């Protein structure tokens, strides 16, 4: 079962990773993960040097082949909401998130650019699952 799910996700990943940046790829991609049914509702913001590899890491970490019991395989409880969301998508007609590359930047600027995008989306009241969202909201005095 694990192998068939992994093969299916790997095959589908090409159609679930899109570059919306409109620029030539650089060192680090700033990306979002969204529900394929509502691309305007960003759920996660991240940065990576290799979008396809990072996308597969996200989906594989959700361990879609395991039962829905407590996700014990997620080492950090602060990451559970993201992987619970990916599992919830998969339970609904085998959907997987869409990764949209929204910008490219130099590697040394990637973390700052990622945080700026998180703040932008929090300012739009989007339900981000990034673990640092609550802390950033406090810093922005949004809560």
SEDRENVO-697367 format. One record per atom (N, C-alpha, C, O): residue number from 1; atom name; residue in one letter; x, y, z. Coordinates in pm, 1 decimal, padded with zeros to 6 digits. Layout:
% SEDRENVO-697367
R   i at aa        u        v        w
R NUM CA  A        X        Y        Z
...
% end
This chain:
% SEDRENVO-697367
R   i at aa        u        v        w
R   1  N  X  00082.6 -00119.1  00000.0
R   1 CA  X  00000.0  00000.0  00000.0
R   1  C  X  00087.3  00125.9  00000.0
R   1  O  X  00062.8  00219.3 -00076.3
R   2  N  X  00188.9  00127.3  00086.0
R   2 CA  X  00278.1  00243.1  00094.2
R   2  C  X  00339.8  00272.4 -00041.9
R   2  O  X  00342.8  00387.4 -00085.5
R   3  N  X  00388.7  00169.4 -00108.6
R   3 CA  X  00455.0  00187.3 -00237.3
R   3  C  X  00359.7  00240.4 -00343.3
R   3  O  X  00397.1  00326.4 -00423.0
R   4  N  X  00235.9  00189.6 -00344.8
R   4 CA  X  00141.1  00236.0 -00446.9
R   4  C  X  00100.8  00381.3 -00423.2
R   4  O  X  00084.1  00457.1 -00518.7
R   5  N  X  00085.2  00420.7 -00297.6
R   5 CA  X  00054.0  00560.6 -00266.9
R   5  C  X  00172.5  00648.7 -00305.2
R   5  O  X  00154.2  00754.5 -00365.3
R   6  N  X  00292.8  00606.1 -00271.0
R   6 CA  X  00412.4  00684.4 -00303.7
R   6  C  X  00427.9  00700.9 -00454.6
R   6  O  X  00460.7  00809.8 -00501.7
R   7  N  X  00404.7  00594.5 -00530.8
R   7 CA  X  00412.9  00603.0 -00676.6
R   7  C  X  00308.4  00698.4 -00731.9
R   7  O  X  00337.8  00779.2 -00820.0
R   8  N  X  00187.8  00689.3 -00681.1
R   8 CA  X  00079.3  00777.0 -00726.5
R   8  C  X  00111.4  00923.9 -00699.5
R   8  O  X  00092.0  01009.2 -00786.2
R   9  N  X  00159.9  00952.5 -00580.6
R   9 CA  X  00192.3  01090.2 -00544.4
R   9  C  X  00308.4  01141.9 -00628.5
R   9  O  X  00305.9  01255.7 -00675.2
R  10  N  X  00408.6  01059.3 -00647.4
R  10 CA  X  00523.1  01098.7 -00728.2
R  10  C  X  00479.6  01130.8 -00871.4
R  10  O  X  00523.9  01229.5 -00930.0
R  11  N  X  00393.3  01047.3 -00926.2
R  11 CA  X  00344.0  01069.0 -01062.5
R  11  C  X  00258.8  01195.5 -01072.2
R  11  O  X  00262.7  01265.5 -01173.4
R  12  N  X  00182.5  01224.7 -00968.0
R  12 CA  X  00094.2  01340.8 -00969.6
R  12  C  X  00165.6  01469.5 -00932.6
R  12  O  X  00112.3  01578.1 -00955.7
R  13  N  X  00284.3  01459.8 -00876.1
R  13 CA  X  00351.6  01580.0 -00825.4
R  13  C  X  00378.4  01683.0 -00935.2
R  13  O  X  00371.3  01803.1 -00909.2
R  14  N  X  00408.6  01639.0 -01055.7
R  14 CA  X  00437.5  01733.8 -01163.6
R  14  C  X  00320.6  01827.8 -01189.9
R  14  O  X  00340.9  01944.9 -01221.6
R  15  N  X  00199.4  01777.5 -01177.0
R  15 CA  X  00082.3  01861.9 -01200.8
R  15  C  X  00039.7  01939.5 -01075.9
R  15  O  X -00052.5  02020.9 -01082.2
R  16  N  X  00105.7  01915.1 -00963.5
R  16 CA  X  00070.3  01982.3 -00838.6
R  16  C  X  00177.4  02080.1 -00791.4
R  16  O  X  00169.4  02133.0 -00680.5
R  17  N  X  00277.2  02104.0 -00875.6
R  17 CA  X  00379.5  02203.2 -00846.5
R  17  C  X  00381.4  02301.7 -00962.5
R  17  O  X  00410.8  02264.6 -01076.1
R  18  N  X  00350.1  02426.5 -00933.3
R  18 CA  X  00344.6  02528.7 -01037.7
R  18  C  X  00431.7  02647.1 -00997.9
R  18  O  X  00441.1  02681.8 -00880.2
R  19  N  X  00494.4  02708.0 -01096.1
R  19 CA  X  00576.4  02826.3 -01072.0
R  19  C  X  00496.7  02947.5 -01120.8
R  19  O  X  00480.9  02969.1 -01240.9
R  20  N  X  00447.7  03024.5 -01026.5
R  20 CA  X  00369.2  03144.3 -01057.1
R  20  C  X  00452.6  03271.8 -01045.9
R  20  O  X  00399.4  03382.2 -01057.2
R  21  N  X  00582.6  03256.8 -01023.8
R  21 CA  X  00667.6  03372.7 -00997.5
R  21  C  X  00686.0  03463.1 -01118.0
R  21  O  X  00698.6  03584.7 -01102.8
R  22  N  X  00687.7  03405.7 -01237.0
R  22 CA  X  00707.7  03485.0 -01357.1
R  22  C  X  00852.2  03528.5 -01378.3
R  22  O  X  00879.7  03615.5 -01461.1
R  23  N  X  00944.4  03468.3 -01303.9
R  23 CA  X  01085.6  03503.2 -01319.2
R  23  C  X  01167.9  03376.1 -01339.0
R  23  O  X  01119.3  03265.0 -01317.9
R  24  N  X  01292.2  03394.6 -01379.7
R  24 CA  X  01383.3  03281.4 -01395.6
R  24  C  X  01415.5  03226.2 -01256.7
R  24  O  X  01446.4  03303.6 -01166.0
R  25  N  X  01408.9  03094.9 -01238.1
R  25 CA  X  01439.1  03038.3 -01106.8
R  25  C  X  01576.2  03081.2 -01054.7
R  25  O  X  01673.2  03092.8 -01129.6
R  26  N  X  01580.0  03103.9 -00924.2
R  26 CA  X  01703.6  03143.4 -00858.1
R  26  C  X  01748.9  03036.6 -00761.0
R  26  O  X  01723.2  02918.0 -00781.2
R  27  N  X  01815.8  03078.6 -00656.4
R  27 CA  X  01871.5  02984.6 -00559.0
R  27  C  X  01766.4  02923.4 -00468.2
R  27  O  X  01773.1  02804.8 -00435.9
R  28  N  X  01669.1  03004.1 -00426.6
R  28 CA  X  01568.6  02956.2 -00330.6
R  28  C  X  01428.7  02998.3 -00375.2
R  28  O  X  01404.7  03113.1 -00412.6
R  29  N  X  01338.3  02902.3 -00369.9
R  29 CA  X  01198.4  02928.4 -00403.9
R  29  C  X  01120.9  02960.3 -00276.7
R  29  O  X  01140.3  02895.7 -00173.7
R  30  N  X  01033.9  03059.1 -00284.2
R  30 CA  X  00935.4  03086.1 -00179.9
R  30  C  X  00806.2  03026.2 -00234.2
R  30  O  X  00763.7  03058.9 -00345.0
R  31  N  X  00744.1  02938.6 -00156.1
R  31 CA  X  00628.6  02865.3 -00207.1
R  31  C  X  00513.6  02865.8 -00107.2
R  31  O  X  00530.5  02893.9  00011.5
R  32  N  X  00396.8  02833.8 -00160.0
R  32 CA  X  00279.7  02813.4 -00074.9
R  32  C  X  00226.4  02672.9 -00099.5
R  32  O  X  00248.1  02614.4 -00205.5
R  33  N  X  00156.6  02620.2 -00000.3
R  33 CA  X  00078.6  02497.8 -00017.8
R  33  C  X -00067.4  02538.6 -00004.1
R  33  O  X -00104.9  02609.0  00089.6
R  34  N  X -00148.8  02493.9 -00097.9
R  34 CA  X -00290.4  02527.9 -00097.9
R  34  C  X -00375.2  02404.7 -00125.6
R  34  O  X -00326.8  02303.1 -00175.4
R  35  N  X -00501.7  02416.8 -00092.2
R  35 CA  X -00600.8  02315.0 -00124.1
R  35  C  X -00629.3  02326.2 -00273.9
R  35  O  X -00656.4  02436.4 -00321.7
R  36  N  X -00624.2  02216.2 -00349.7
R  36 CA  X -00648.4  02226.3 -00494.0
R  36  C  X -00789.5  02273.3 -00528.0
R  36  O  X -00814.4  02314.7 -00641.3
R  37  N  X -00881.8  02267.9 -00433.2
R  37 CA  X -01018.6  02315.5 -00459.2
R  37  C  X -01031.7  02465.4 -00439.6
R  37  O  X -01130.2  02524.7 -00483.5
R  38  N  X -00933.6  02528.5 -00373.9
R  38 CA  X -00939.6  02672.3 -00346.8
R  38  C  X -00797.7  02727.0 -00343.4
R  38  O  X -00737.8  02740.4 -00236.7
R  39  N  X -00745.3  02758.0 -00459.3
R  39 CA  X -00607.0  02802.0 -00471.2
R  39  C  X -00580.5  02937.6 -00405.8
R  39  O  X -00464.9  02973.5 -00383.4
R  40  N  X -00684.2  03012.1 -00375.5
R  40 CA  X -00666.4  03142.5 -00310.9
R  40  C  X -00643.2  03130.2 -00161.0
R  40  O  X -00596.2  03224.4 -00097.2
R  41  N  X -00675.6  03015.5 -00105.1
R  41 CA  X -00663.9  02996.5  00039.6
R  41  C  X -00530.8  02929.0  00073.5
R  41  O  X -00521.3  02806.5  00081.4
R  42  N  X -00429.6  03011.7  00092.9
R  42 CA  X -00296.0  02962.4  00126.2
R  42  C  X -00299.0  02903.4  00266.3
R  42  O  X -00352.4  02964.3  00358.9
R  43  N  X -00241.6  02785.0  00281.5
R  43 CA  X -00238.4  02718.7  00412.2
R  43  C  X -00098.3  02711.9  00471.2
R  43  O  X -00083.0  02693.0  00591.9
R  44  N  X  00004.8  02727.2  00387.4
R  44 CA  X  00141.2  02714.5  00437.1
R  44  C  X  00233.7  02791.7  00344.5
R  44  O  X  00212.4  02795.9  00223.3
R  45  N  X  00336.4  02852.9  00402.1
R  45 CA  X  00439.9  02923.5  00325.6
R  45  C  X  00574.4  02864.2  00364.1
R  45  O  X  00601.5  02841.9  00482.1
R  46  N  X  00658.3  02838.6  00264.8
R  46 CA  X  00790.0  02783.6  00292.8
R  46  C  X  00893.6  02831.4  00193.6
R  46  O  X  00863.8  02908.9  00102.7
R  47  N  X  01014.5  02784.7  00211.8
R  47 CA  X  01123.1  02817.8  00119.8
R  47  C  X  01211.6  02695.4  00102.4
R  47  O  X  01230.9  02617.0  00195.3
R  48  N  X  01264.8  02680.7 -00017.7
R  48 CA  X  01345.4  02563.1 -00050.2
R  48  C  X  01433.4  02590.3 -00171.0
R  48  O  X  01403.2  02676.3 -00253.8
R  49  N  X  01541.2  02516.8 -00179.4
R  49 CA  X  01625.9  02521.0 -00298.3
R  49  C  X  01579.4  02423.7 -00405.6
R  49  O  X  01621.4  02433.6 -00520.9
R  50  N  X  01492.7  02329.2 -00368.2
R  50 CA  X  01446.6  02226.2 -00461.3
R  50  C  X  01296.8  02201.4 -00438.2
R  50  O  X  01260.1  02118.1 -00355.4
R  51  N  X  01210.2  02273.4 -00511.0
R  51 CA  X  01065.8  02262.2 -00486.2
R  51  C  X  01010.2  02120.3 -00495.3
R  51  O  X  00931.6  02080.4 -00409.3
R  52  N  X  01048.2  02044.0 -00595.6
R  52 CA  X  00991.9  01909.0 -00608.6
R  52  C  X  01029.4  01821.9 -00489.9
R  52  O  X  00944.2  01752.6 -00434.2
R  53  N  X  01155.7  01824.8 -00451.1
R  53 CA  X  01198.9  01744.5 -00336.5
R  53  C  X  01124.3  01786.8 -00210.0
R  53  O  X  01079.7  01701.9 -00132.8
R  54  N  X  01110.5  01918.8 -00188.4
R  54 CA  X  01043.3  01966.7 -00067.5
R  54  C  X  00895.8  01928.7 -00069.1
R  54  O  X  00839.8  01892.7  00034.4
R  55  N  X  00833.1  01936.6 -00185.1
R  55 CA  X  00692.6  01897.7 -00196.4
R  55  C  X  00674.5  01751.2 -00156.5
R  55  O  X  00586.4  01717.8 -00077.3
R  56  N  X  00758.1  01665.4 -00211.8
R  56 CA  X  00748.3  01523.2 -00179.4
R  56  C  X  00777.8  01497.8 -00031.5
R  56  O  X  00718.3  01408.1  00028.2
R  57  N  X  00868.3  01574.9  00028.5
R  57 CA  X  00893.9  01562.5  00172.0
R  57  C  X  00767.7  01594.8  00251.5
R  57  O  X  00731.9  01522.5  00344.5
R  58  N  X  00700.7  01703.4  00214.5
R  58 CA  X  00577.3  01739.8  00286.1
R  58  C  X  00475.1  01626.7  00279.4
R  58  O  X  00422.1  01583.4  00381.8
R  59  N  X  00448.4  01579.9  00159.5
R  59 CA  X  00344.3  01477.8  00142.1
R  59  C  X  00386.1  01346.7  00207.6
R  59  O  X  00303.4  01280.0  00269.8
R  60  N  X  00511.5  01309.2  00194.9
R  60 CA  X  00558.0  01184.4  00256.8
R  60  C  X  00555.8  01191.8  00408.9
R  60  O  X  00528.7  01091.2  00474.6
R  61  N  X  00583.2  01306.9  00465.6
R  61 CA  X  00581.8  01321.0  00611.0
R  61  C  X  00441.1  01299.7  00667.0
R  61  O  X  00426.3  01262.0  00783.2
R  62  N  X  00339.5  01322.9  00587.0
R  62 CA  X  00201.6  01301.1  00631.7
R  62  C  X  00167.6  01152.5  00645.2
R  62  O  X  00063.2  01118.7  00701.0
R  63  N  X  00252.0  01064.8  00596.0
R  63 CA  X  00234.3  00919.5  00609.1
R  63  C  X  00091.0  00876.3  00574.3
R  63  O  X  00019.6  00818.1  00656.0
R  64  N  X  00052.6  00906.9  00451.3
R  64 CA  X -00085.6  00883.4  00407.5
R  64  C  X -00127.0  00738.0  00411.7
R  64  O  X -00246.7  00709.2  00409.7
R  65  N  X -00034.8  00646.7  00417.4
R  65 CA  X -00066.3  00503.6  00419.2
R  65  C  X -00097.7  00451.4  00559.3
R  65  O  X -00143.2  00338.0  00574.0
R  66  N  X -00074.0  00532.8  00662.1
R  66 CA  X -00100.5  00489.1  00799.3
R  66  C  X -00242.4  00525.4  00843.1
R  66  O  X -00301.2  00618.6  00788.3
R  67  N  X -00297.7  00454.2  00939.7
R  67 CA  X -00432.1  00486.8  00989.8
R  67  C  X -00434.4  00625.3  01054.7
R  67  O  X -00330.0  00683.8  01083.5
R  68  N  X -00554.0  00675.4  01076.5
R  68 CA  X -00571.8  00811.0  01126.5
R  68  C  X -00554.3  00827.2  01277.0
R  68  O  X -00598.2  00927.5  01333.2
R  69  N  X -00492.6  00733.1  01341.6
R  69 CA  X -00466.3  00748.3  01485.0
R  69  C  X -00371.5  00865.7  01507.0
R  69  O  X -00326.0  00928.6  01411.5
R  70  N  X -00342.8  00893.9  01631.7
R  70 CA  X -00252.6  01003.1  01665.6
R  70  C  X -00126.2  00996.8  01580.2
R  70  O  X -00060.3  00892.9  01574.4
R  71  N  X -00092.2  01107.5  01513.9
R  71 CA  X  00024.1  01105.1  01424.2
R  71  C  X  00155.3  01103.5  01501.8
R  71  O  X  00225.8  01204.2  01508.6
R  72  N  X  00186.4  00991.5  01558.5
R  72 CA  X  00304.2  00975.8  01641.9
R  72  C  X  00434.6  00994.6  01566.7
R  72  O  X  00537.8  01021.6  01628.2
R  73  N  X  00432.2  00981.0  01435.9
R  73 CA  X  00555.2  00990.2  01358.1
R  73  C  X  00600.9  01134.0  01340.2
R  73  O  X  00713.7  01156.7  01296.3
R  74  N  X  00518.1  01230.9  01372.2
R  74 CA  X  00558.2  01370.9  01361.1
R  74  C  X  00630.3  01407.4  01490.6
R  74  O  X  00568.2  01415.5  01596.6
R  75  N  X  00758.5  01429.0  01482.0
R  75 CA  X  00840.5  01448.7  01600.8
R  75  C  X  00804.5  01575.9  01676.3
R  75  O  X  00813.2  01579.7  01799.1
R  76  N  X  00764.8  01678.2  01605.2
R  76 CA  X  00734.9  01805.7  01670.2
R  76  C  X  00584.5  01832.0  01666.3
R  76  O  X  00526.7  01841.3  01558.0
R  77  N  X  00520.3  01844.1  01782.4
R  77 CA  X  00375.4  01869.4  01784.7
R  77  C  X  00334.2  01995.6  01709.1
R  77  O  X  00222.0  02004.5  01659.2
R  78  N  X  00424.7  02093.1  01700.7
R  78 CA  X  00389.3  02217.1  01632.2
R  78  C  X  00370.5  02196.6  01481.2
R  78  O  X  00312.1  02281.6  01414.1
R  79  N  X  00419.6  02084.3  01427.9
R  79 CA  X  00403.2  02055.6  01285.2
R  79  C  X  00278.3  01973.0  01255.0
R  79  O  X  00241.3  01956.8  01138.7
R  80  N  X  00214.3  01921.6  01357.3
R  80 CA  X  00098.8  01833.3  01335.3
R  80  C  X -00014.9  01897.2  01256.6
R  80  O  X -00073.3  01829.5  01171.9
R  81  N  X -00049.6  02023.5  01279.7
R  81 CA  X -00161.2  02080.3  01202.0
R  81  C  X -00139.9  02073.3  01050.9
R  81  O  X -00233.9  02045.6  00976.5
R  82  N  X -00018.0  02098.1  01005.5
R  82 CA  X  00010.1  02090.7  00861.5
R  82  C  X -00011.8  01949.8  00809.4
R  82  O  X -00077.3  01930.9  00706.8
R  83  N  X  00042.2  01851.4  00878.9
R  83 CA  X  00031.6  01715.2  00828.6
R  83  C  X -00107.3  01656.0  00850.7
R  83  O  X -00149.0  01568.2  00775.2
R  84  N  X -00178.7  01701.7  00951.0
R  84 CA  X -00319.7  01664.2  00966.1
R  84  C  X -00399.9  01717.3  00847.9
R  84  O  X -00486.8  01648.0  00795.1
R  85  N  X -00370.7  01839.7  00806.7
R  85 CA  X -00440.2  01900.0  00692.0
R  85  C  X -00413.0  01820.3  00563.9
R  85  O  X -00505.3  01793.7  00486.9
R  86  N  X -00287.7  01782.3  00540.9
R  86 CA  X -00254.7  01703.8  00420.6
R  86  C  X -00327.7  01569.8  00424.4
R  86  O  X -00377.5  01524.0  00321.6
R  87  N  X -00334.6  01507.0  00540.4
R  87 CA  X -00407.0  01379.7  00553.6
R  87  C  X -00557.2  01399.6  00530.9
R  87  O  X -00622.5  01315.0  00469.8
R  88  N  X -00611.2  01509.7  00579.4
R  88 CA  X -00753.1  01540.8  00558.8
R  88  C  X -00782.6  01559.1  00409.8
R  88  O  X -00883.7  01509.3  00360.3
R  89  N  X -00695.7  01629.8  00338.7
R  89 CA  X -00712.3  01645.3  00193.8
R  89  C  X -00714.8  01508.8  00125.2
R  89  O  X -00799.0  01482.7  00039.2
R  90  N  X -00622.5  01423.6  00164.0
R  90 CA  X -00610.4  01292.3  00100.4
R  90  C  X -00734.2  01206.3  00126.7
R  90  O  X -00778.4  01131.7  00039.4
R  91  N  X -00788.5  01217.0  00245.4
R  91 CA  X -00910.8  01141.9  00276.8
R  91  C  X -01027.8  01186.8  00189.0
R  91  O  X -01120.1  01109.3  00164.4
R  92  N  X -01024.1  01310.3  00142.4
R  92 CA  X -01130.3  01363.4  00057.0
R  92  C  X -01094.0  01339.8 -00089.6
R  92  O  X -01039.5  01428.0 -00156.0
R  93  N  X -01124.0  01223.3 -00137.7
R  93 CA  X -01105.4  01186.0 -00277.7
R  93  C  X -00959.1  01186.5 -00322.2
R  93  O  X -00928.8  01219.8 -00436.7
R  94  N  X -00868.8  01149.6 -00231.3
R  94 CA  X -00726.8  01133.8 -00260.6
R  94  C  X -00659.9  01261.8 -00311.2
R  94  O  X -00567.5  01257.0 -00392.4
R  95  N  X -00707.3  01374.8 -00262.6
R  95 CA  X -00646.7  01502.5 -00301.3
R  95  C  X -00512.6  01520.1 -00229.6
R  95  O  X -00491.8  01469.8 -00119.1
R  96  N  X -00422.9  01592.6 -00295.3
R  96 CA  X -00296.7  01632.9 -00234.2
R  96  C  X -00281.2  01782.9 -00258.1
R  96  O  X -00339.3  01836.9 -00352.2
R  97  N  X -00203.8  01850.0 -00174.1
R  97 CA  X -00192.0  01995.1 -00188.4
R  97  C  X -00123.8  02035.8 -00318.5
R  97  O  X -00057.1  01955.8 -00384.1
R  98  N  X -00142.4  02160.6 -00353.1
R  98 CA  X -00072.5  02220.4 -00466.1
R  98  C  X  00036.9  02310.2 -00409.7
R  98  O  X  00013.4  02389.4 -00318.4
R  99  N  X  00155.7  02296.7 -00465.1
R  99 CA  X  00265.9  02385.4 -00429.3
R  99  C  X  00276.9  02490.8 -00538.6
R  99  O  X  00294.0  02458.4 -00656.1
R 100  N  X  00266.8  02617.4 -00498.5
R 100 CA  X  00283.0  02727.8 -00593.4
R 100  C  X  00408.8  02805.1 -00555.4
R 100  O  X  00417.1  02862.5 -00446.8
R 101  N  X  00505.6  02805.9 -00644.9
R 101 CA  X  00624.6  02888.3 -00623.7
R 101  C  X  00582.8  03030.9 -00656.3
R 101  O  X  00540.4  03060.9 -00767.9
R 102  N  X  00595.7  03118.3 -00556.8
R 102 CA  X  00547.9  03256.1 -00574.8
R 102  C  X  00662.8  03355.7 -00591.7
R 102  O  X  00639.7  03469.9 -00631.5
R 103  N  X  00785.4  03314.1 -00562.3
R 103 CA  X  00901.0  03402.9 -00579.0
R 103  C  X  01028.5  03320.3 -00575.1
R 103  O  X  01031.3  03208.5 -00523.6
R 104  N  X  01131.8  03377.4 -00629.8
R 104 CA  X  01266.8  03321.3 -00620.0
R 104  C  X  01355.7  03428.5 -00559.9
R 104  O  X  01338.1  03547.3 -00586.7
R 105  N  X  01449.5  03386.9 -00480.1
R 105 CA  X  01538.6  03480.7 -00413.9
R 105  C  X  01675.4  03417.0 -00395.0
R 105  O  X  01693.4  03297.8 -00419.9
R 106  N  X  01770.6  03496.7 -00351.2
R 106 CA  X  01901.3  03442.3 -00315.4
R 106  C  X  01886.0  03362.9 -00186.1
R 106  O  X  01803.2  03396.4 -00101.3
R 107  N  X  01964.5  03259.6 -00171.8
R 107 CA  X  01953.4  03171.7 -00054.5
R 107  C  X  01967.3  03250.2  00075.7
R 107  O  X  01897.4  03220.6  00172.7
R 108  N  X  02054.5  03348.0  00079.9
R 108 CA  X  02076.6  03423.2  00204.2
R 108  C  X  01955.8  03507.5  00244.3
R 108  O  X  01944.9  03548.3  00360.0
R 109  N  X  01865.3  03534.2  00150.5
R 109 CA  X  01745.9  03615.2  00178.5
R 109  C  X  01619.7  03531.8  00196.0
R 109  O  X  01512.8  03586.1  00223.7
R 110  N  X  01631.2  03400.7  00180.1
R 110 CA  X  01512.6  03314.9  00174.3
R 110  C  X  01431.1  03317.8  00303.0
R 110  O  X  01308.7  03329.8  00297.4
R 111  N  X  01494.9  03307.3  00417.0
R 111 CA  X  01419.9  03304.0  00543.6
R 111  C  X  01345.1  03434.4  00567.5
R 111  O  X  01230.0  03432.5  00611.0
R 112  N  X  01408.8  03547.3  00539.8
R 112 CA  X  01343.2  03676.8  00556.4
R 112  C  X  01225.6  03691.4  00459.7
R 112  O  X  01118.8  03739.0  00497.9
R 113  N  X  01245.8  03650.5  00335.7
R 113 CA  X  01138.1  03658.2  00237.0
R 113  C  X  01021.3  03567.3  00275.7
R 113  O  X  00905.0  03604.0  00259.2
R 114  N  X  01053.1  03449.3  00326.7
R 114 CA  X  00949.0  03357.2  00373.0
R 114  C  X  00867.1  03422.2  00485.1
R 114  O  X  00744.1  03420.2  00480.8
R 115  N  X  00933.7  03479.1  00583.6
R 115 CA  X  00863.5  03543.5  00696.0
R 115  C  X  00780.0  03660.9  00648.0
R 115  O  X  00669.1  03681.9  00696.9
R 116  N  X  00832.1  03738.3  00552.1
R 116 CA  X  00754.1  03850.5  00498.8
R 116  C  X  00625.7  03801.7  00432.7
R 116  O  X  00519.6  03861.9  00449.7
R 117  N  X  00635.5  03693.8  00358.0
R 117 CA  X  00515.7  03637.4  00293.5
R 117  C  X  00418.0  03582.7  00398.2
R 117  O  X  00296.8  03599.2  00384.7
R 118  N  X  00470.4  03518.3  00501.4
R 118 CA  X  00382.7  03470.3  00608.4
R 118  C  X  00307.2  03588.2  00668.3
R 118  O  X  00185.9  03581.2  00687.9
R 119  N  X  00378.5  03695.9  00697.1
R 119 CA  X  00313.6  03815.2  00754.1
R 119  C  X  00208.9  03872.7  00659.2
R 119  O  X  00101.1  03913.1  00702.8
R 120  N  X  00240.4  03876.4  00529.4
R 120 CA  X  00143.1  03926.0  00430.9
R 120  C  X  00015.0  03843.6  00434.2
R 120  O  X -00094.8  03899.2  00436.5
R 121  N  X  00028.6  03711.4  00434.5
R 121 CA  X -00089.3  03624.4  00434.5
R 121  C  X -00164.9  03630.7  00566.9
R 121  O  X -00287.8  03623.3  00568.6
R 122  N  X -00093.1  03644.3  00676.8
R 122 CA  X -00161.5  03661.6  00805.2
R 122  C  X -00241.7  03791.3  00805.7
R 122  O  X -00351.2  03797.4  00861.5
R 123  N  X -00186.7  03893.8  00743.6
R 123 CA  X -00257.8  04020.8  00731.9
R 123  C  X -00385.0  04009.4  00648.8
R 123  O  X -00474.8  04092.8  00660.7
R 124  N  X -00393.0  03907.2  00565.3
R 124 CA  X -00513.0  03880.7  00485.1
R 124  C  X -00606.4  03782.4  00554.9
R 124  O  X -00704.5  03736.8  00496.2
R 125  N  X -00575.9  03750.0  00680.0
R 125 CA  X -00655.6  03657.2  00760.9
R 125  C  X -00665.4  03517.5  00701.6
R 125  O  X -00767.4  03450.4  00717.2
R 126  N  X -00560.8  03473.5  00634.1
R 126 CA  X -00559.3  03337.4  00581.7
R 126  C  X -00519.9  03241.0  00693.4
R 126  O  X -00437.9  03274.7  00778.8
R 127  N  X -00578.6  03120.5  00692.7
R 127 CA  X -00557.2  03023.0  00801.1
R 127  C  X -00427.1  02944.1  00784.8
R 127  O  X -00429.0  02824.0  00757.7
R 128  N  X -00315.6  03012.6  00801.5
R 128 CA  X -00186.1  02946.4  00783.2
R 128  C  X -00161.4  02840.7  00889.6
R 128  O  X -00204.6  02853.4  01004.2
R 129  N  X -00091.2  02736.9  00848.8
R 129 CA  X -00054.9  02627.9  00938.3
R 129  C  X  00092.6  02631.4  00975.9
R 129  O  X  00142.1  02538.9  01040.3
R 130  N  X  00163.3  02736.9  00936.6
R 130 CA  X  00302.7  02751.4  00977.6
R 130  C  X  00308.2  02760.2  01128.9
R 130  O  X  00227.8  02830.8  01189.9
R 131  N  X  00401.1  02690.2  01189.5
R 131 CA  X  00408.4  02686.8  01335.4
R 131  C  X  00438.2  02824.4  01392.6
R 131  O  X  00397.7  02852.2  01505.5
R 132  N  X  00506.9  02911.4  01320.3
R 132 CA  X  00541.4  03042.1  01374.0
R 132  C  X  00433.7  03147.5  01351.3
R 132  O  X  00452.9  03263.6  01387.4
R 133  N  X  00321.1  03109.3  01292.4
R 133 CA  X  00215.8  03206.2  01261.3
R 133  C  X  00165.1  03280.0  01384.5
R 133  O  X  00149.1  03402.0  01381.1
R 134  N  X  00139.9  03208.3  01492.4
R 134 CA  X  00087.0  03272.6  01612.4
R 134  C  X  00186.2  03374.3  01668.6
R 134  O  X  00147.7  03484.1  01708.9
R 135  N  X  00313.2  03337.1  01670.9
R 135 CA  X  00415.3  03429.0  01719.5
R 135  C  X  00422.3  03554.5  01632.3
R 135  O  X  00431.0  03665.9  01683.9
R 136  N  X  00418.5  03536.1  01500.6
R 136 CA  X  00424.0  03649.9  01410.4
R 136  C  X  00299.9  03737.7  01422.6
R 136  O  X  00308.0  03860.0  01411.7
R 137  N  X  00185.3  03674.4  01445.4
R 137 CA  X  00062.5  03752.6  01462.2
R 137  C  X  00074.1  03841.1  01586.1
R 137  O  X  00030.5  03956.2  01584.3
R 138  N  X  00132.1  03788.6  01692.6
R 138 CA  X  00151.2  03869.2  01812.4
R 138  C  X  00244.3  03985.8  01784.6
R 138  O  X  00221.3  04097.7  01830.5
R 139  N  X  00350.2  03958.1  01708.5
R 139 CA  X  00443.7  04064.7  01674.1
R 139  C  X  00375.5  04171.4  01587.8
R 139  O  X  00406.2  04290.1  01598.6
R 140  N  X  00284.3  04128.3  01503.7
R 140 CA  X  00210.9  04223.5  01418.9
R 140  C  X  00094.0  04288.0  01492.3
R 140  O  X  00026.9  04376.6  01439.3
R 141  N  X  00070.9  04242.3  01614.6
R 141 CA  X -00039.8  04289.3  01698.5
R 141  C  X -00174.6  04269.0  01629.6
R 141  O  X -00263.7  04353.7  01634.6
R 142  N  X -00185.4  04151.4  01564.3
R 142 CA  X -00310.6  04115.7  01496.8
R 142  C  X -00402.7  04036.6  01588.6
R 142  O  X -00521.0  04020.2  01558.6
R 143  N  X -00349.0  03987.1  01701.1
R 143 CA  X -00436.1  03914.4  01794.2
R 143  C  X -00429.4  03980.7  01930.0
R 143  O  X -00495.2  03935.9  02023.9
% end
